[in-house]
Amino acid sequence: MAWIRQVRDEEATGSLASLFAAARARAGSVAGIVRLMSLDPAILDASMRLYMATTTSRASPLPRWFRELIASEVSAANDCFY
């Protein structure tokens, strides 16, 4: 298994601290997939914006529950615990 350094909550400052706070507000904690991008807050921010645009946007013709179901099924098919 590969080891990728991750920024701990108490080390997060600036935009990363804000991104971590948003993750906690959204999900109750900072998920591992979020922490994996913590060394580059710009990439983390772009990833979260893409996630939000594809799964939570009200502009989508599909209801949110269905988009999240699709994301869950894809994760399960890929043996991804996220």
Number of C-alpha atoms within 10 A of each C-alpha: 3 4 6 10 11 14 17 12 14 7 9 17 12 8 13 22 18 14 21 23 17 15 16 13 11 10 10 10 13 18 13 12 10 18 20 15 19 23 15 12 20 14 12 21 18 11 14 16 12 12 13 12 13 16 20 16 14 12 9 12 8 12 13 15 11 11 17 14 12 13 16 15 13 12 13 12 9 9 9 10 8 10
